[in-house]
Amino acid sequence: DSPEHATGPHINELDMPIAQRKGKRSCTMHPLSGHLSMARLTPTYRQFVKGLS
């Protein structure tokens, strides 16, 4: 087996969704919780946001 097959199929980074390419990031300098409230979101958008974490 070649080393290429040992790690699985090669995936071109440009073919991946941007959210997967960028990875998970965090910012503690400007937390959004001080500006946003989950209670003010529509139920549909609230479910969407919960699915992101």
mmCIF file as Biopython writes it, N, C-alpha, C and O atoms, coordinates in Angstrom:
data_model
#
loop_
_atom_site.group_PDB
_atom_site.id
_atom_site.type_symbol
_atom_site.label_atom_id
_atom_site.label_alt_id
_atom_site.label_comp_id
_atom_site.label_asym_id
_atom_site.label_entity_id
_atom_site.label_seq_id
_atom_site.pdbx_PDB_ins_code
_atom_site.Cartn_x
_atom_site.Cartn_y
_atom_site.Cartn_z
_atom_site.occupancy
_atom_site.B_iso_or_equiv
_atom_site.auth_seq_id
_atom_site.auth_asym_id
_atom_site.pdbx_PDB_model_num
ATOM 1   N N  . ASP A ? 1  ? 0.832   -1.202 0.000  1.0 0.0 1  A 1 
ATOM 2   C CA . ASP A ? 1  ? 0.000   0.000  0.000  1.0 0.0 1  A 1 
ATOM 3   C C  . ASP A ? 1  ? 0.867   1.253  0.000  1.0 0.0 1  A 1 
ATOM 4   O O  . ASP A ? 1  ? 1.922   1.293  0.633  1.0 0.0 1  A 1 
ATOM 5   N N  . SER A ? 2  ? 0.418   2.254  -0.704 1.0 0.0 2  A 1 
ATOM 6   C CA . SER A ? 2  ? 1.152   3.516  -0.719 1.0 0.0 2  A 1 
ATOM 7   C C  . SER A ? 2  ? 0.724   4.361  0.479  1.0 0.0 2  A 1 
ATOM 8   O O  . SER A ? 2  ? -0.363  4.153  1.019  1.0 0.0 2  A 1 
ATOM 9   N N  . PRO A ? 3  ? 1.563   5.311  0.903  1.0 0.0 3  A 1 
ATOM 10  C CA . PRO A ? 3  ? 1.199   6.177  2.047  1.0 0.0 3  A 1 
ATOM 11  C C  . PRO A ? 3  ? -0.100  6.942  1.820  1.0 0.0 3  A 1 
ATOM 12  O O  . PRO A ? 3  ? -0.813  7.256  2.773  1.0 0.0 3  A 1 
ATOM 13  N N  . GLU A ? 4  ? -0.410  7.242  0.561  1.0 0.0 4  A 1 
ATOM 14  C CA . GLU A ? 4  ? -1.640  7.986  0.264  1.0 0.0 4  A 1 
ATOM 15  C C  . GLU A ? 4  ? -2.873  7.195  0.682  1.0 0.0 4  A 1 
ATOM 16  O O  . GLU A ? 4  ? -3.833  7.773  1.191  1.0 0.0 4  A 1 
ATOM 17  N N  . HIS A ? 5  ? -2.860  5.886  0.474  1.0 0.0 5  A 1 
ATOM 18  C CA . HIS A ? 5  ? -3.999  5.055  0.835  1.0 0.0 5  A 1 
ATOM 19  C C  . HIS A ? 5  ? -4.047  4.751  2.330  1.0 0.0 5  A 1 
ATOM 20  O O  . HIS A ? 5  ? -5.106  4.400  2.851  1.0 0.0 5  A 1 
ATOM 21  N N  . ALA A ? 6  ? -2.932  4.879  3.018  1.0 0.0 6  A 1 
ATOM 22  C CA . ALA A ? 6  ? -2.893  4.583  4.448  1.0 0.0 6  A 1 
ATOM 23  C C  . ALA A ? 6  ? -3.691  5.612  5.251  1.0 0.0 6  A 1 
ATOM 24  O O  . ALA A ? 6  ? -4.246  5.282  6.299  1.0 0.0 6  A 1 
ATOM 25  N N  . THR A ? 7  ? -3.751  6.841  4.773  1.0 0.0 7  A 1 
ATOM 26  C CA . THR A ? 7  ? -4.456  7.897  5.499  1.0 0.0 7  A 1 
ATOM 27  C C  . THR A ? 7  ? -5.877  8.093  5.002  1.0 0.0 7  A 1 
ATOM 28  O O  . THR A ? 7  ? -6.588  8.962  5.507  1.0 0.0 7  A 1 
ATOM 29  N N  . GLY A ? 8  ? -6.302  7.315  4.036  1.0 0.0 8  A 1 
ATOM 30  C CA . GLY A ? 8  ? -7.650  7.461  3.499  1.0 0.0 8  A 1 
ATOM 31  C C  . GLY A ? 8  ? -7.621  8.250  2.213  1.0 0.0 8  A 1 
ATOM 32  O O  . GLY A ? 8  ? -6.555  8.678  1.770  1.0 0.0 8  A 1 
ATOM 33  N N  . PRO A ? 9  ? -8.769  8.449  1.610  1.0 0.0 9  A 1 
ATOM 34  C CA . PRO A ? 9  ? -8.815  9.163  0.330  1.0 0.0 9  A 1 
ATOM 35  C C  . PRO A ? 9  ? -8.418  10.621 0.503  1.0 0.0 9  A 1 
ATOM 36  O O  . PRO A ? 9  ? -8.714  11.245 1.522  1.0 0.0 9  A 1 
ATOM 37  N N  . HIS A ? 10 ? -7.753  11.143 -0.496 1.0 0.0 10 A 1 
ATOM 38  C CA . HIS A ? 10 ? -7.331  12.549 -0.471 1.0 0.0 10 A 1 
ATOM 39  C C  . HIS A ? 10 ? -8.536  13.436 -0.776 1.0 0.0 10 A 1 
ATOM 40  O O  . HIS A ? 10 ? -9.231  13.225 -1.770 1.0 0.0 10 A 1 
ATOM 41  N N  . ILE A ? 11 ? -8.775  14.412 0.065  1.0 0.0 11 A 1 
ATOM 42  C CA . ILE A ? 11 ? -9.879  15.352 -0.138 1.0 0.0 11 A 1 
ATOM 43  C C  . ILE A ? 11 ? -9.276  16.721 -0.401 1.0 0.0 11 A 1 
ATOM 44  O O  . ILE A ? 11 ? -8.499  17.232 0.406  1.0 0.0 11 A 1 
ATOM 45  N N  . ASN A ? 12 ? -9.630  17.302 -1.514 1.0 0.0 12 A 1 
ATOM 46  C CA . ASN A ? 12 ? -9.161  18.635 -1.841 1.0 0.0 12 A 1 
ATOM 47  C C  . ASN A ? 12 ? -9.803  19.618 -0.862 1.0 0.0 12 A 1 
ATOM 48  O O  . ASN A ? 12 ? -11.023 19.636 -0.700 1.0 0.0 12 A 1 
ATOM 49  N N  . GLU A ? 13 ? -8.983  20.424 -0.222 1.0 0.0 13 A 1 
ATOM 50  C CA . GLU A ? 13 ? -9.488  21.368 0.787  1.0 0.0 13 A 1 
ATOM 51  C C  . GLU A ? 13 ? -10.528 22.318 0.199  1.0 0.0 13 A 1 
ATOM 52  O O  . GLU A ? 13 ? -11.454 22.728 0.899  1.0 0.0 13 A 1 
ATOM 53  N N  . LEU A ? 14 ? -10.388 22.670 -1.066 1.0 0.0 14 A 1 
ATOM 54  C CA . LEU A ? 14 ? -11.339 23.592 -1.683 1.0 0.0 14 A 1 
ATOM 55  C C  . LEU A ? 14 ? -12.706 22.956 -1.907 1.0 0.0 14 A 1 
ATOM 56  O O  . LEU A ? 14 ? -13.689 23.669 -2.111 1.0 0.0 14 A 1 
ATOM 57  N N  . ASP A ? 15 ? -12.785 21.624 -1.873 1.0 0.0 15 A 1 
ATOM 58  C CA . ASP A ? 15 ? -14.065 20.939 -2.033 1.0 0.0 15 A 1 
ATOM 59  C C  . ASP A ? 15 ? -14.834 20.835 -0.719 1.0 0.0 15 A 1 
ATOM 60  O O  . ASP A ? 15 ? -16.006 20.459 -0.716 1.0 0.0 15 A 1 
ATOM 61  N N  . MET A ? 16 ? -14.186 21.163 0.392  1.0 0.0 16 A 1 
ATOM 62  C CA . MET A ? 16 ? -14.829 21.074 1.707  1.0 0.0 16 A 1 
ATOM 63  C C  . MET A ? 16 ? -15.629 22.345 1.977  1.0 0.0 16 A 1 
ATOM 64  O O  . MET A ? 16 ? -15.253 23.415 1.499  1.0 0.0 16 A 1 
ATOM 65  N N  . PRO A ? 17 ? -16.721 22.252 2.732  1.0 0.0 17 A 1 
ATOM 66  C CA . PRO A ? 17 ? -17.454 23.461 3.133  1.0 0.0 17 A 1 
ATOM 67  C C  . PRO A ? 17 ? -16.539 24.382 3.941  1.0 0.0 17 A 1 
ATOM 68  O O  . PRO A ? 17 ? -15.675 23.908 4.679  1.0 0.0 17 A 1 
ATOM 69  N N  . ILE A ? 18 ? -16.726 25.678 3.804  1.0 0.0 18 A 1 
ATOM 70  C CA . ILE A ? 18 ? -15.851 26.644 4.467  1.0 0.0 18 A 1 
ATOM 71  C C  . ILE A ? 18 ? -15.855 26.470 5.984  1.0 0.0 18 A 1 
ATOM 72  O O  . ILE A ? 18 ? -14.831 26.691 6.630  1.0 0.0 18 A 1 
ATOM 73  N N  . ALA A ? 19 ? -16.991 26.079 6.562  1.0 0.0 19 A 1 
ATOM 74  C CA . ALA A ? 19 ? -17.057 25.889 8.019  1.0 0.0 19 A 1 
ATOM 75  C C  . ALA A ? 19 ? -16.124 24.772 8.468  1.0 0.0 19 A 1 
ATOM 76  O O  . ALA A ? 19 ? -15.553 24.851 9.556  1.0 0.0 19 A 1 
ATOM 77  N N  . GLN A ? 20 ? -15.959 23.741 7.659  1.0 0.0 20 A 1 
ATOM 78  C CA . GLN A ? 20 ? -15.049 22.654 8.013  1.0 0.0 20 A 1 
ATOM 79  C C  . GLN A ? 20 ? -13.602 23.052 7.773  1.0 0.0 20 A 1 
ATOM 80  O O  . GLN A ? 20 ? -12.720 22.644 8.528  1.0 0.0 20 A 1 
ATOM 81  N N  . ARG A ? 21 ? -13.340 23.839 6.737  1.0 0.0 21 A 1 
ATOM 82  C CA . ARG A ? 21 ? -11.962 24.271 6.459  1.0 0.0 21 A 1 
ATOM 83  C C  . ARG A ? 21 ? -11.442 25.177 7.562  1.0 0.0 21 A 1 
ATOM 84  O O  . ARG A ? 21 ? -10.281 25.068 7.957  1.0 0.0 21 A 1 
ATOM 85  N N  . LYS A ? 22 ? -12.287 26.071 8.065  1.0 0.0 22 A 1 
ATOM 86  C CA . LYS A ? 22 ? -11.847 27.031 9.068  1.0 0.0 22 A 1 
ATOM 87  C C  . LYS A ? 22 ? -11.735 26.419 10.461 1.0 0.0 22 A 1 
ATOM 88  O O  . LYS A ? 22 ? -10.943 26.888 11.278 1.0 0.0 22 A 1 
ATOM 89  N N  . GLY A ? 23 ? -12.506 25.392 10.736 1.0 0.0 23 A 1 
ATOM 90  C CA . GLY A ? 23 ? -12.455 24.776 12.054 1.0 0.0 23 A 1 
ATOM 91  C C  . GLY A ? 23 ? -13.198 25.592 13.093 1.0 0.0 23 A 1 
ATOM 92  O O  . GLY A ? 23 ? -13.865 26.576 12.771 1.0 0.0 23 A 1 
ATOM 93  N N  . LYS A ? 24 ? -13.075 25.173 14.336 1.0 0.0 24 A 1 
ATOM 94  C CA . LYS A ? 24 ? -13.787 25.825 15.433 1.0 0.0 24 A 1 
ATOM 95  C C  . LYS A ? 24 ? -12.909 26.925 16.011 1.0 0.0 24 A 1 
ATOM 96  O O  . LYS A ? 24 ? -11.737 26.699 16.315 1.0 0.0 24 A 1 
ATOM 97  N N  . ARG A ? 25 ? -13.474 28.106 16.161 1.0 0.0 25 A 1 
ATOM 98  C CA . ARG A ? 25 ? -12.740 29.230 16.726 1.0 0.0 25 A 1 
ATOM 99  C C  . ARG A ? 25 ? -13.533 29.809 17.892 1.0 0.0 25 A 1 
ATOM 100 O O  . ARG A ? 25 ? -14.743 29.611 18.003 1.0 0.0 25 A 1 
ATOM 101 N N  . SER A ? 26 ? -12.834 30.519 18.744 1.0 0.0 26 A 1 
ATOM 102 C CA . SER A ? 26 ? -13.531 31.184 19.838 1.0 0.0 26 A 1 
ATOM 103 C C  . SER A ? 26 ? -12.899 32.547 20.068 1.0 0.0 26 A 1 
ATOM 104 O O  . SER A ? 26 ? -11.721 32.754 19.778 1.0 0.0 26 A 1 
ATOM 105 N N  . CYS A ? 27 ? -13.681 33.461 20.585 1.0 0.0 27 A 1 
ATOM 106 C CA . CYS A ? 27 ? -13.202 34.807 20.882 1.0 0.0 27 A 1 
ATOM 107 C C  . CYS A ? 27 ? -13.735 35.189 22.259 1.0 0.0 27 A 1 
ATOM 108 O O  . CYS A ? 27 ? -14.946 35.294 22.458 1.0 0.0 27 A 1 
ATOM 109 N N  . THR A ? 28 ? -12.840 35.390 23.185 1.0 0.0 28 A 1 
ATOM 110 C CA . THR A ? 28 ? -13.264 35.773 24.532 1.0 0.0 28 A 1 
ATOM 111 C C  . THR A ? 28 ? -13.182 37.283 24.746 1.0 0.0 28 A 1 
ATOM 112 O O  . THR A ? 28 ? -13.616 37.790 25.780 1.0 0.0 28 A 1 
ATOM 113 N N  . MET A ? 29 ? -12.627 38.002 23.767 1.0 0.0 29 A 1 
ATOM 114 C CA . MET A ? 29 ? -12.533 39.458 23.910 1.0 0.0 29 A 1 
ATOM 115 C C  . MET A ? 29 ? -13.900 40.124 23.773 1.0 0.0 29 A 1 
ATOM 116 O O  . MET A ? 29 ? -14.183 41.106 24.458 1.0 0.0 29 A 1 
ATOM 117 N N  . HIS A ? 30 ? -14.743 39.596 22.893 1.0 0.0 30 A 1 
ATOM 118 C CA . HIS A ? 30 ? -16.043 40.198 22.621 1.0 0.0 30 A 1 
ATOM 119 C C  . HIS A ? 30 ? -17.115 39.113 22.612 1.0 0.0 30 A 1 
ATOM 120 O O  . HIS A ? 30 ? -17.625 38.772 21.544 1.0 0.0 30 A 1 
ATOM 121 N N  . PRO A ? 31 ? -17.468 38.562 23.770 1.0 0.0 31 A 1 
ATOM 122 C CA . PRO A ? 31 ? -18.466 37.486 23.787 1.0 0.0 31 A 1 
ATOM 123 C C  . PRO A ? 31 ? -19.838 37.994 23.334 1.0 0.0 31 A 1 
ATOM 124 O O  . PRO A ? 31 ? -20.309 39.038 23.786 1.0 0.0 31 A 1 
ATOM 125 N N  . LEU A ? 32 ? -20.456 37.246 22.446 1.0 0.0 32 A 1 
ATOM 126 C CA . LEU A ? 32 ? -21.768 37.640 21.925 1.0 0.0 32 A 1 
ATOM 127 C C  . LEU A ? 32 ? -22.861 37.555 22.976 1.0 0.0 32 A 1 
ATOM 128 O O  . LEU A ? 32 ? -23.899 38.202 22.840 1.0 0.0 32 A 1 
ATOM 129 N N  . SER A ? 33 ? -22.644 36.772 24.015 1.0 0.0 33 A 1 
ATOM 130 C CA . SER A ? 33 ? -23.680 36.625 25.038 1.0 0.0 33 A 1 
ATOM 131 C C  . SER A ? 33 ? -24.009 37.950 25.717 1.0 0.0 33 A 1 
ATOM 132 O O  . SER A ? 33 ? -25.085 38.092 26.299 1.0 0.0 33 A 1 
ATOM 133 N N  . GLY A ? 34 ? -23.107 38.911 25.653 1.0 0.0 34 A 1 
ATOM 134 C CA . GLY A ? 34 ? -23.385 40.219 26.230 1.0 0.0 34 A 1 
ATOM 135 C C  . GLY A ? 34 ? -24.264 41.084 25.342 1.0 0.0 34 A 1 
ATOM 136 O O  . GLY A ? 34 ? -24.753 42.129 25.770 1.0 0.0 34 A 1 
ATOM 137 N N  . HIS A ? 35 ? -24.464 40.644 24.094 1.0 0.0 35 A 1 
ATOM 138 C CA . HIS A ? 35 ? -25.226 41.440 23.133 1.0 0.0 35 A 1 
ATOM 139 C C  . HIS A ? 35 ? -26.458 40.721 22.597 1.0 0.0 35 A 1 
ATOM 140 O O  . HIS A ? 35 ? -27.378 41.358 22.083 1.0 0.0 35 A 1 
ATOM 141 N N  . LEU A ? 36 ? -26.477 39.399 22.714 1.0 0.0 36 A 1 
ATOM 142 C CA . LEU A ? 36 ? -27.577 38.605 22.170 1.0 0.0 36 A 1 
ATOM 143 C C  . LEU A ? 36 ? -28.236 37.784 23.259 1.0 0.0 36 A 1 
ATOM 144 O O  . LEU A ? 36 ? -27.601 37.406 24.244 1.0 0.0 36 A 1 
ATOM 145 N N  . SER A ? 37 ? -29.496 37.518 23.073 1.0 0.0 37 A 1 
ATOM 146 C CA . SER A ? 37 ? -30.230 36.669 23.997 1.0 0.0 37 A 1 
ATOM 147 C C  . SER A ? 37 ? -30.950 35.598 23.190 1.0 0.0 37 A 1 
ATOM 148 O O  . SER A ? 37 ? -31.623 35.907 22.207 1.0 0.0 37 A 1 
ATOM 149 N N  . MET A ? 38 ? -30.811 34.345 23.600 1.0 0.0 38 A 1 
ATOM 150 C CA . MET A ? 38 ? -31.499 33.257 22.912 1.0 0.0 38 A 1 
ATOM 151 C C  . MET A ? 38 ? -33.015 33.460 22.960 1.0 0.0 38 A 1 
ATOM 152 O O  . MET A ? 38 ? -33.725 33.027 22.053 1.0 0.0 38 A 1 
ATOM 153 N N  . ALA A ? 39 ? -33.509 34.109 24.000 1.0 0.0 39 A 1 
ATOM 154 C CA . ALA A ? 39 ? -34.948 34.319 24.160 1.0 0.0 39 A 1 
ATOM 155 C C  . ALA A ? 39 ? -35.517 35.226 23.065 1.0 0.0 39 A 1 
ATOM 156 O O  . ALA A ? 39 ? -36.711 35.164 22.771 1.0 0.0 39 A 1 
ATOM 157 N N  . ARG A ? 40 ? -34.682 36.055 22.467 1.0 0.0 40 A 1 
ATOM 158 C CA . ARG A ? 40 ? -35.166 36.982 21.440 1.0 0.0 40 A 1 
ATOM 159 C C  . ARG A ? 40 ? -35.127 36.389 20.040 1.0 0.0 40 A 1 
ATOM 160 O O  . ARG A ? 40 ? -35.601 37.015 19.092 1.0 0.0 40 A 1 
ATOM 161 N N  . LEU A ? 41 ? -34.569 35.190 19.895 1.0 0.0 41 A 1 
ATOM 162 C CA . LEU A ? 41 ? -34.502 34.543 18.589 1.0 0.0 41 A 1 
ATOM 163 C C  . LEU A ? 41 ? -35.813 33.819 18.288 1.0 0.0 41 A 1 
ATOM 164 O O  . LEU A ? 41 ? -36.529 33.405 19.200 1.0 0.0 41 A 1 
ATOM 165 N N  . THR A ? 42 ? -36.112 33.674 17.008 1.0 0.0 42 A 1 
ATOM 166 C CA . THR A ? 42 ? -37.288 32.887 16.637 1.0 0.0 42 A 1 
ATOM 167 C C  . THR A ? 42 ? -37.008 31.428 16.990 1.0 0.0 42 A 1 
ATOM 168 O O  . THR A ? 42 ? -35.847 31.022 17.030 1.0 0.0 42 A 1 
ATOM 169 N N  . PRO A ? 43 ? -38.043 30.636 17.247 1.0 0.0 43 A 1 
ATOM 170 C CA . PRO A ? 43 ? -37.822 29.222 17.585 1.0 0.0 43 A 1 
ATOM 171 C C  . PRO A ? 43 ? -37.013 28.473 16.523 1.0 0.0 43 A 1 
ATOM 172 O O  . PRO A ? 43 ? -36.168 27.643 16.857 1.0 0.0 43 A 1 
ATOM 173 N N  . THR A ? 44 ? -37.268 28.764 15.258 1.0 0.0 44 A 1 
ATOM 174 C CA . THR A ? 44 ? -36.535 28.094 14.177 1.0 0.0 44 A 1 
ATOM 175 C C  . THR A ? 44 ? -35.056 28.451 14.222 1.0 0.0 44 A 1 
ATOM 176 O O  . THR A ? 44 ? -34.199 27.574 14.116 1.0 0.0 44 A 1 
ATOM 177 N N  . TYR A ? 45 ? -34.758 29.735 14.380 1.0 0.0 45 A 1 
ATOM 178 C CA . TYR A ? 45 ? -33.359 30.161 14.416 1.0 0.0 45 A 1 
ATOM 179 C C  . TYR A ? 45 ? -32.676 29.661 15.689 1.0 0.0 45 A 1 
ATOM 180 O O  . TYR A ? 45 ? -31.491 29.329 15.665 1.0 0.0 45 A 1 
ATOM 181 N N  . ARG A ? 46 ? -33.405 29.605 16.786 1.0 0.0 46 A 1 
ATOM 182 C CA . ARG A ? 46 ? -32.854 29.094 18.041 1.0 0.0 46 A 1 
ATOM 183 C C  . ARG A ? 46 ? -32.410 27.640 17.866 1.0 0.0 46 A 1 
ATOM 184 O O  . ARG A ? 46 ? -31.331 27.263 18.325 1.0 0.0 46 A 1 
ATOM 185 N N  . GLN A ? 47 ? -33.232 26.823 17.206 1.0 0.0 47 A 1 
ATOM 186 C CA . GLN A ? 47 ? -32.876 25.426 16.944 1.0 0.0 47 A 1 
ATOM 187 C C  . GLN A ? 47 ? -31.643 25.354 16.054 1.0 0.0 47 A 1 
ATOM 188 O O  . GLN A ? 47 ? -30.771 24.511 16.266 1.0 0.0 47 A 1 
ATOM 189 N N  . PHE A ? 48 ? -31.566 26.233 15.059 1.0 0.0 48 A 1 
ATOM 190 C CA . PHE A ? 48 ? -30.409 26.272 14.166 1.0 0.0 48 A 1 
ATOM 191 C C  . PHE A ? 48 ? -29.133 26.582 14.946 1.0 0.0 48 A 1 
ATOM 192 O O  . PHE A ? 48 ? -28.115 25.915 14.763 1.0 0.0 48 A 1 
ATOM 193 N N  . VAL A ? 49 ? -29.188 27.586 15.810 1.0 0.0 49 A 1 
ATOM 194 C CA . VAL A ? 49 ? -28.015 27.980 16.596 1.0 0.0 49 A 1 
ATOM 195 C C  . VAL A ? 49 ? -27.604 26.859 17.547 1.0 0.0 49 A 1 
ATOM 196 O O  . VAL A ? 49 ? -26.413 26.592 17.704 1.0 0.0 49 A 1 
ATOM 197 N N  . LYS A ? 50 ? -28.567 26.204 18.181 1.0 0.0 50 A 1 
ATOM 198 C CA . LYS A ? 50 ? -28.252 25.091 19.082 1.0 0.0 50 A 1 
ATOM 199 C C  . LYS A ? 50 ? -27.576 23.955 18.332 1.0 0.0 50 A 1 
ATOM 200 O O  . LYS A ? 50 ? -26.725 23.265 18.894 1.0 0.0 50 A 1 
ATOM 201 N N  . GLY A ? 51 ? -27.937 23.752 17.087 1.0 0.0 51 A 1 
ATOM 202 C CA . GLY A ? 51 ? -27.334 22.697 16.280 1.0 0.0 51 A 1 
ATOM 203 C C  . GLY A ? 51 ? -25.895 22.986 15.900 1.0 0.0 51 A 1 
ATOM 204 O O  . GLY A ? 51 ? -25.157 22.070 15.538 1.0 0.0 51 A 1 
ATOM 205 N N  . LEU A ? 52 ? -25.482 24.243 15.977 1.0 0.0 52 A 1 
ATOM 206 C CA . LEU A ? 52 ? -24.104 24.603 15.639 1.0 0.0 52 A 1 
ATOM 207 C C  . LEU A ? 52 ? -23.124 24.226 16.734 1.0 0.0 52 A 1 
ATOM 208 O O  . LEU A ? 52 ? -21.954 23.970 16.448 1.0 0.0 52 A 1 
ATOM 209 N N  . SER A ? 53 ? -23.568 24.187 17.973 1.0 0.0 53 A 1 
ATOM 210 C CA . SER A ? 53 ? -22.631 23.917 19.065 1.0 0.0 53 A 1 
ATOM 211 C C  . SER A ? 53 ? -22.530 22.457 19.412 1.0 0.0 53 A 1 
ATOM 212 O O  . SER A ? 53 ? -21.777 22.087 20.313 1.0 0.0 53 A 1 
#
